[in-house]
Amino acid sequence: HLPGILLTGDTLFVGNIGNVEHEHGDLEAMYRSLRRIESLPHDTEVFPGHDYGQKPSSSISCERRLNAYMRPVKLEQFRVLMGHL
């Protein structure tokens, strides 16, 4: 994380998040990482490790608004969204 810029690697994509369904995936670690990312200033530019979205970059403000995975405020809500009841 540089001032105003965040390289998110495989954690946060534009409109999506990385896969936690593989052998080494950790749903709770993903949740904690997203909460940390969400706490950054709204104008922070987000540059994912992969270009899977409609555009190659975004902002914290845009992801808060448009990315469903950034919305759950509790781990239980995140589990439901991810299909882990």
N, CA, C and O atoms as CSV, one atom per row, in Angstrom:
chain,resi,resn,atom,element,x,y,z
A,1,HIS,N,N,0.849,-1.177,0.000
A,1,HIS,CA,C,0.000,0.000,0.000
A,1,HIS,C,C,0.887,1.230,0.000
A,1,HIS,O,O,1.701,1.427,0.902
A,2,LEU,N,N,0.720,2.049,-1.019
A,2,LEU,CA,C,1.386,3.337,-1.115
A,2,LEU,C,C,0.335,4.408,-0.853
A,2,LEU,O,O,-0.853,4.130,-1.013
A,3,PRO,N,N,0.711,5.592,-0.468
A,3,PRO,CA,C,-0.309,6.632,-0.235
A,3,PRO,C,C,-1.202,6.809,-1.473
A,3,PRO,O,O,-0.724,7.165,-2.550
A,4,GLY,N,N,-2.505,6.556,-1.298
A,4,GLY,CA,C,-3.463,6.746,-2.378
A,4,GLY,C,C,-3.558,5.615,-3.379
A,4,GLY,O,O,-4.387,5.666,-4.287
A,5,ILE,N,N,-2.724,4.589,-3.233
A,5,ILE,CA,C,-2.694,3.471,-4.185
A,5,ILE,C,C,-2.620,2.162,-3.414
A,5,ILE,O,O,-1.860,2.041,-2.454
A,6,LEU,N,N,-3.413,1.183,-3.839
A,6,LEU,CA,C,-3.375,-0.128,-3.206
A,6,LEU,C,C,-3.278,-1.202,-4.284
A,6,LEU,O,O,-4.127,-1.283,-5.171
A,7,LEU,N,N,-2.240,-2.023,-4.199
A,7,LEU,CA,C,-2.093,-3.180,-5.074
A,7,LEU,C,C,-2.706,-4.357,-4.318
A,7,LEU,O,O,-2.183,-4.765,-3.282
A,8,THR,N,N,-3.806,-4.902,-4.824
A,8,THR,CA,C,-4.551,-5.900,-4.064
A,8,THR,C,C,-4.246,-7.346,-4.439
A,8,THR,O,O,-4.775,-8.262,-3.808
A,9,GLY,N,N,-3.430,-7.569,-5.421
A,9,GLY,CA,C,-3.063,-8.934,-5.789
A,9,GLY,C,C,-4.288,-9.783,-6.080
A,9,GLY,O,O,-5.124,-9.417,-6.906
A,10,ASP,N,N,-4.393,-10.927,-5.395
A,10,ASP,CA,C,-5.519,-11.846,-5.597
A,10,ASP,C,C,-6.610,-11.671,-4.541
A,10,ASP,O,O,-7.500,-12.515,-4.439
A,11,THR,N,N,-6.562,-10.608,-3.763
A,11,THR,CA,C,-7.558,-10.392,-2.706
A,11,THR,C,C,-8.796,-9.702,-3.241
A,11,THR,O,O,-9.894,-10.253,-3.163
A,12,LEU,N,N,-8.638,-8.521,-3.776
A,12,LEU,CA,C,-9.772,-7.733,-4.263
A,12,LEU,C,C,-9.596,-7.437,-5.745
A,12,LEU,O,O,-8.589,-6.869,-6.166
A,13,PHE,N,N,-10.595,-7.831,-6.527
A,13,PHE,CA,C,-10.627,-7.506,-7.954
A,13,PHE,C,C,-11.668,-6.403,-8.157
A,13,PHE,O,O,-12.371,-6.036,-7.216
A,14,VAL,N,N,-11.767,-5.885,-9.352
A,14,VAL,CA,C,-12.809,-4.906,-9.654
A,14,VAL,C,C,-14.133,-5.661,-9.691
A,14,VAL,O,O,-14.382,-6.449,-10.603
A,15,GLY,N,N,-14.982,-5.414,-8.690
A,15,GLY,CA,C,-16.284,-6.045,-8.624
A,15,GLY,C,C,-16.310,-7.465,-8.104
A,15,GLY,O,O,-17.358,-8.110,-8.139
A,16,ASN,N,N,-15.186,-7.971,-7.624
A,16,ASN,CA,C,-15.134,-9.360,-7.176
A,16,ASN,C,C,-14.002,-9.528,-6.163
A,16,ASN,O,O,-13.335,-8.558,-5.802
A,17,ILE,N,N,-13.793,-10.750,-5.712
A,17,ILE,CA,C,-12.673,-11.049,-4.815
A,17,ILE,C,C,-11.999,-12.331,-5.288
A,17,ILE,O,O,-12.505,-13.034,-6.163
A,18,GLY,N,N,-10.855,-12.615,-4.694
A,18,GLY,CA,C,-10.133,-13.830,-5.029
A,18,GLY,C,C,-10.849,-15.076,-4.534
A,18,GLY,O,O,-11.773,-14.995,-3.724
A,19,ASN,N,N,-10.423,-16.207,-5.017
A,19,ASN,CA,C,-11.031,-17.493,-4.703
A,19,ASN,C,C,-10.542,-18.007,-3.349
A,19,ASN,O,O,-9.337,-18.077,-3.105
A,20,VAL,N,N,-11.471,-18.363,-2.479
A,20,VAL,CA,C,-11.103,-18.974,-1.200
A,20,VAL,C,C,-11.547,-20.434,-1.142
A,20,VAL,O,O,-11.484,-21.067,-0.088
A,21,GLU,N,N,-11.994,-20.960,-2.272
A,21,GLU,CA,C,-12.530,-22.320,-2.333
A,21,GLU,C,C,-11.472,-23.382,-2.600
A,21,GLU,O,O,-11.807,-24.563,-2.694
A,22,HIS,N,N,-10.223,-23.005,-2.721
A,22,HIS,CA,C,-9.177,-23.990,-2.987
A,22,HIS,C,C,-8.606,-24.536,-1.670
A,22,HIS,O,O,-8.986,-24.087,-0.588
A,23,GLU,N,N,-7.716,-25.483,-1.770
A,23,GLU,CA,C,-7.163,-26.192,-0.620
A,23,GLU,C,C,-6.594,-25.267,0.462
A,23,GLU,O,O,-6.764,-25.530,1.653
A,24,HIS,N,N,-5.935,-24.210,0.061
A,24,HIS,CA,C,-5.297,-23.309,1.021
A,24,HIS,C,C,-6.103,-22.033,1.259
A,24,HIS,O,O,-5.605,-21.095,1.881
A,25,GLY,N,N,-7.338,-21.991,0.773
A,25,GLY,CA,C,-8.184,-20.819,0.948
A,25,GLY,C,C,-8.621,-20.657,2.402
A,25,GLY,O,O,-8.803,-21.639,3.123
A,26,ASP,N,N,-8.782,-19.420,2.813
A,26,ASP,CA,C,-9.172,-19.130,4.192
A,26,ASP,C,C,-10.225,-18.027,4.173
A,26,ASP,O,O,-9.900,-16.847,4.039
A,27,LEU,N,N,-11.470,-18.415,4.306
A,27,LEU,CA,C,-12.584,-17.480,4.228
A,27,LEU,C,C,-12.476,-16.381,5.285
A,27,LEU,O,O,-12.726,-15.212,4.991
A,28,GLU,N,N,-12.109,-16.745,6.496
A,28,GLU,CA,C,-12.007,-15.746,7.564
A,28,GLU,C,C,-10.868,-14.760,7.317
A,28,GLU,O,O,-10.999,-13.572,7.611
A,29,ALA,N,N,-9.756,-15.246,6.779
A,29,ALA,CA,C,-8.643,-14.351,6.450
A,29,ALA,C,C,-9.056,-13.395,5.335
A,29,ALA,O,O,-8.694,-12.219,5.360
A,30,MET,N,N,-9.813,-13.894,4.356
A,30,MET,CA,C,-10.306,-13.024,3.290
A,30,MET,C,C,-11.215,-11.943,3.864
A,30,MET,O,O,-11.090,-10.770,3.514
A,31,TYR,N,N,-12.119,-12.336,4.737
A,31,TYR,CA,C,-13.025,-11.379,5.379
A,31,TYR,C,C,-12.229,-10.293,6.108
A,31,TYR,O,O,-12.510,-9.105,5.950
A,32,ARG,N,N,-11.247,-10.696,6.897
A,32,ARG,CA,C,-10.433,-9.722,7.641
A,32,ARG,C,C,-9.679,-8.795,6.687
A,32,ARG,O,O,-9.588,-7.592,6.928
A,33,SER,N,N,-9.142,-9.356,5.608
A,33,SER,CA,C,-8.414,-8.536,4.626
A,33,SER,C,C,-9.332,-7.517,3.979
A,33,SER,O,O,-8.953,-6.357,3.810
A,34,LEU,N,N,-10.537,-7.939,3.616
A,34,LEU,CA,C,-11.484,-7.009,2.988
A,34,LEU,C,C,-11.896,-5.906,3.953
A,34,LEU,O,O,-12.081,-4.762,3.537
A,35,ARG,N,N,-12.041,-6.227,5.229
A,35,ARG,CA,C,-12.394,-5.201,6.209
A,35,ARG,C,C,-11.260,-4.190,6.346
A,35,ARG,O,O,-11.511,-2.994,6.492
A,36,ARG,N,N,-10.009,-4.663,6.300
A,36,ARG,CA,C,-8.865,-3.737,6.359
A,36,ARG,C,C,-8.839,-2.850,5.124
A,36,ARG,O,O,-8.616,-1.644,5.221
A,37,ILE,N,N,-9.069,-3.453,3.962
A,37,ILE,CA,C,-9.076,-2.687,2.716
A,37,ILE,C,C,-10.198,-1.648,2.757
A,37,ILE,O,O,-10.007,-0.500,2.358
A,38,GLU,N,N,-11.341,-2.057,3.234
A,38,GLU,CA,C,-12.504,-1.167,3.298
A,38,GLU,C,C,-12.238,0.061,4.174
A,38,GLU,O,O,-12.836,1.115,3.960
A,39,SER,N,N,-11.356,-0.069,5.145
A,39,SER,CA,C,-11.087,1.038,6.065
A,39,SER,C,C,-10.167,2.112,5.474
A,39,SER,O,O,-9.972,3.164,6.082
A,40,LEU,N,N,-9.608,1.848,4.297
A,40,LEU,CA,C,-8.725,2.832,3.659
A,40,LEU,C,C,-9.537,4.025,3.152
A,40,LEU,O,O,-10.749,3.914,2.963
A,41,PRO,N,N,-8.887,5.150,2.933
A,41,PRO,CA,C,-9.601,6.323,2.420
A,41,PRO,C,C,-10.361,6.006,1.134
A,41,PRO,O,O,-9.881,5.251,0.289
A,42,HIS,N,N,-11.541,6.586,0.996
A,42,HIS,CA,C,-12.442,6.285,-0.124
A,42,HIS,C,C,-11.830,6.555,-1.491
A,42,HIS,O,O,-12.209,5.913,-2.470
A,43,ASP,N,N,-10.897,7.486,-1.575
A,43,ASP,CA,C,-10.320,7.825,-2.875
A,43,ASP,C,C,-9.077,7.005,-3.213
A,43,ASP,O,O,-8.429,7.265,-4.226
A,44,THR,N,N,-8.738,6.028,-2.387
A,44,THR,CA,C,-7.591,5.151,-2.663
A,44,THR,C,C,-7.850,4.384,-3.960
A,44,THR,O,O,-8.901,3.764,-4.124
A,45,GLU,N,N,-6.892,4.432,-4.868
A,45,GLU,CA,C,-7.015,3.700,-6.131
A,45,GLU,C,C,-6.655,2.244,-5.902
A,45,GLU,O,O,-5.674,1.937,-5.226
A,46,VAL,N,N,-7.452,1.350,-6.467
A,46,VAL,CA,C,-7.269,-0.091,-6.306
A,46,VAL,C,C,-6.778,-0.686,-7.621
A,46,VAL,O,O,-7.409,-0.521,-8.665
A,47,PHE,N,N,-5.642,-1.382,-7.556
A,47,PHE,CA,C,-5.081,-2.053,-8.724
A,47,PHE,C,C,-4.944,-3.537,-8.407
A,47,PHE,O,O,-4.010,-3.937,-7.712
A,48,PRO,N,N,-5.879,-4.373,-8.918
A,48,PRO,CA,C,-5.827,-5.814,-8.664
A,48,PRO,C,C,-4.683,-6.502,-9.410
A,48,PRO,O,O,-4.087,-5.946,-10.333
A,49,GLY,N,N,-4.404,-7.715,-8.981
A,49,GLY,CA,C,-3.369,-8.514,-9.633
A,49,GLY,C,C,-3.815,-9.066,-10.975
A,49,GLY,O,O,-2.985,-9.484,-11.782
A,50,HIS,N,N,-5.140,-9.070,-11.223
A,50,HIS,CA,C,-5.686,-9.574,-12.479
A,50,HIS,C,C,-6.774,-8.627,-12.957
A,50,HIS,O,O,-7.469,-8.014,-12.147
A,51,ASP,N,N,-6.920,-8.509,-14.251
A,51,ASP,CA,C,-7.917,-7.628,-14.852
A,51,ASP,C,C,-9.155,-8.444,-15.216
A,51,ASP,O,O,-9.349,-8.787,-16.382
A,52,TYR,N,N,-10.001,-8.760,-14.218
A,52,TYR,CA,C,-11.205,-9.540,-14.460
A,52,TYR,C,C,-12.452,-8.670,-14.566
A,52,TYR,O,O,-13.511,-9.162,-14.956
A,53,GLY,N,N,-12.350,-7.413,-14.232
A,53,GLY,CA,C,-13.517,-6.529,-14.221
A,53,GLY,C,C,-13.735,-5.839,-15.547
A,53,GLY,O,O,-13.067,-6.124,-16.541
A,54,GLN,N,N,-14.688,-4.923,-15.535
A,54,GLN,CA,C,-14.979,-4.147,-16.739
A,54,GLN,C,C,-13.899,-3.121,-17.014
A,54,GLN,O,O,-13.801,-2.604,-18.126
A,55,LYS,N,N,-13.092,-2.824,-16.016
A,55,LYS,CA,C,-11.966,-1.908,-16.180
A,55,LYS,C,C,-10.814,-2.425,-15.332
A,55,LYS,O,O,-11.052,-3.211,-14.416
A,56,PRO,N,N,-9.598,-2.026,-15.592
A,56,PRO,CA,C,-8.445,-2.607,-14.900
A,56,PRO,C,C,-8.211,-2.119,-13.475
A,56,PRO,O,O,-7.460,-2.748,-12.729
A,57,SER,N,N,-8.836,-1.011,-13.082
A,57,SER,CA,C,-8.636,-0.488,-11.735
A,57,SER,C,C,-9.942,0.098,-11.216
A,57,SER,O,O,-10.927,0.213,-11.945
A,58,SER,N,N,-9.923,0.464,-9.945
A,58,SER,CA,C,-11.129,0.977,-9.307
A,58,SER,C,C,-10.707,1.890,-8.161
A,58,SER,O,O,-9.573,2.368,-8.130
A,59,SER,N,N,-11.608,2.129,-7.227
A,59,SER,CA,C,-11.294,2.894,-6.022
A,59,SER,C,C,-12.013,2.224,-4.850
A,59,SER,O,O,-12.951,1.452,-5.047
A,60,ILE,N,N,-11.574,2.519,-3.659
A,60,ILE,CA,C,-12.234,1.969,-2.476
A,60,ILE,C,C,-13.695,2.398,-2.468
A,60,ILE,O,O,-14.572,1.586,-2.174
A,61,SER,N,N,-13.965,3.626,-2.778
A,61,SER,CA,C,-15.342,4.132,-2.796
A,61,SER,C,C,-16.212,3.363,-3.788
A,61,SER,O,O,-17.344,2.999,-3.467
A,62,CYS,N,N,-15.703,3.119,-4.961
A,62,CYS,CA,C,-16.449,2.390,-5.995
A,62,CYS,C,C,-16.680,0.943,-5.556
A,62,CYS,O,O,-17.777,0.414,-5.736
A,63,GLU,N,N,-15.674,0.306,-4.989
A,63,GLU,CA,C,-15.821,-1.076,-4.541
A,63,GLU,C,C,-16.789,-1.183,-3.368
A,63,GLU,O,O,-17.536,-2.157,-3.275
A,64,ARG,N,N,-16.787,-0.208,-2.481
A,64,ARG,CA,C,-17.753,-0.209,-1.378
A,64,ARG,C,C,-19.185,-0.177,-1.917
A,64,ARG,O,O,-20.083,-0.833,-1.389
A,65,ARG,N,N,-19.368,0.597,-2.972
A,65,ARG,CA,C,-20.704,0.774,-3.563
A,65,ARG,C,C,-21.129,-0.403,-4.425
A,65,ARG,O,O,-22.279,-0.835,-4.345
A,66,LEU,N,N,-20.237,-0.928,-5.242
A,66,LEU,CA,C,-20.610,-1.868,-6.289
A,66,LEU,C,C,-20.215,-3.326,-6.056
A,66,LEU,O,O,-20.770,-4.218,-6.697
A,67,ASN,N,N,-19.288,-3.579,-5.171
A,67,ASN,CA,C,-18.797,-4.938,-4.958
A,67,ASN,C,C,-19.527,-5.555,-3.769
A,67,ASN,O,O,-19.313,-5.141,-2.629
A,68,ALA,N,N,-20.369,-6.521,-4.020
A,68,ALA,CA,C,-21.179,-7.155,-2.971
A,68,ALA,C,C,-20.319,-7.724,-1.849
A,68,ALA,O,O,-20.766,-7.762,-0.703
A,69,TYR,N,N,-19.111,-8.162,-2.141
A,69,TYR,CA,C,-18.249,-8.764,-1.129
A,69,TYR,C,C,-17.671,-7.736,-0.156
A,69,TYR,O,O,-17.133,-8.106,0.888
A,70,MET,N,N,-17.775,-6.478,-0.483
A,70,MET,CA,C,-17.300,-5.420,0.410
A,70,MET,C,C,-18.403,-4.951,1.351
A,70,MET,O,O,-18.135,-4.153,2.249
A,71,ARG,N,N,-19.629,-5.420,1.173
A,71,ARG,CA,C,-20.764,-4.936,1.963
A,71,ARG,C,C,-20.961,-5.608,3.313
A,71,ARG,O,O,-21.264,-4.907,4.278
A,72,PRO,N,N,-20.808,-6.922,3.443
A,72,PRO,CA,C,-21.094,-7.555,4.739
A,72,PRO,C,C,-20.241,-6.961,5.857
A,72,PRO,O,O,-19.023,-6.838,5.725
A,73,VAL,N,N,-20.887,-6.598,6.946
A,73,VAL,CA,C,-20.150,-6.013,8.060
A,73,VAL,C,C,-19.829,-7.054,9.131
A,73,VAL,O,O,-19.015,-6.797,10.018
A,74,LYS,N,N,-20.449,-8.205,9.057
A,74,LYS,CA,C,-20.188,-9.272,10.023
A,74,LYS,C,C,-19.743,-10.536,9.291
A,74,LYS,O,O,-20.163,-10.798,8.164
A,75,LEU,N,N,-18.900,-11.300,9.941
A,75,LEU,CA,C,-18.387,-12.532,9.359
A,75,LEU,C,C,-19.519,-13.470,8.953
A,75,LEU,O,O,-19.436,-14.114,7.907
A,76,GLU,N,N,-20.570,-13.559,9.758
A,76,GLU,CA,C,-21.697,-14.446,9.453
A,76,GLU,C,C,-22.353,-14.054,8.124
A,76,GLU,O,O,-22.715,-14.923,7.330
A,77,GLN,N,N,-22.504,-12.764,7.886
A,77,GLN,CA,C,-23.081,-12.283,6.620
A,77,GLN,C,C,-22.173,-12.652,5.453
A,77,GLN,O,O,-22.652,-13.031,4.384
A,78,PHE,N,N,-20.886,-12.542,5.655
A,78,PHE,CA,C,-19.920,-12.872,4.615
A,78,PHE,C,C,-19.969,-14.366,4.297
A,78,PHE,O,O,-19.904,-14.755,3.131
A,79,ARG,N,N,-20.081,-15.193,5.320
A,79,ARG,CA,C,-20.205,-16.651,5.112
A,79,ARG,C,C,-21.418,-16.982,4.249
A,79,ARG,O,O,-21.328,-17.797,3.331
A,80,VAL,N,N,-22.548,-16.352,4.546
A,80,VAL,CA,C,-23.772,-16.589,3.772
A,80,VAL,C,C,-23.552,-16.167,2.319
A,80,VAL,O,O,-23.897,-16.906,1.397
A,81,LEU,N,N,-22.988,-14.999,2.119
A,81,LEU,CA,C,-22.732,-14.508,0.754
A,81,LEU,C,C,-21.831,-15.468,-0.018
A,81,LEU,O,O,-22.012,-15.674,-1.218
A,82,MET,N,N,-20.873,-16.045,0.672
A,82,MET,CA,C,-19.913,-16.960,0.039
A,82,MET,C,C,-20.482,-18.370,-0.085
A,82,MET,O,O,-19.838,-19.238,-0.673
A,83,GLY,N,N,-21.687,-18.619,0.461
A,83,GLY,CA,C,-22.285,-19.938,0.381
A,83,GLY,C,C,-21.815,-20.891,1.456
A,83,GLY,O,O,-21.959,-22.105,1.317
A,84,HIS,N,N,-21.248,-20.350,2.536
A,84,HIS,CA,C,-20.759,-21.158,3.666
A,84,HIS,C,C,-21.686,-20.914,4.859
A,84,HIS,O,O,-21.412,-20.046,5.687
A,85,LEU,N,N,-22.745,-21.649,4.948
A,85,LEU,CA,C,-23.719,-21.428,6.023
A,85,LEU,C,C,-23.263,-22.003,7.325
A,85,LEU,O,O,-23.971,-21.900,8.327
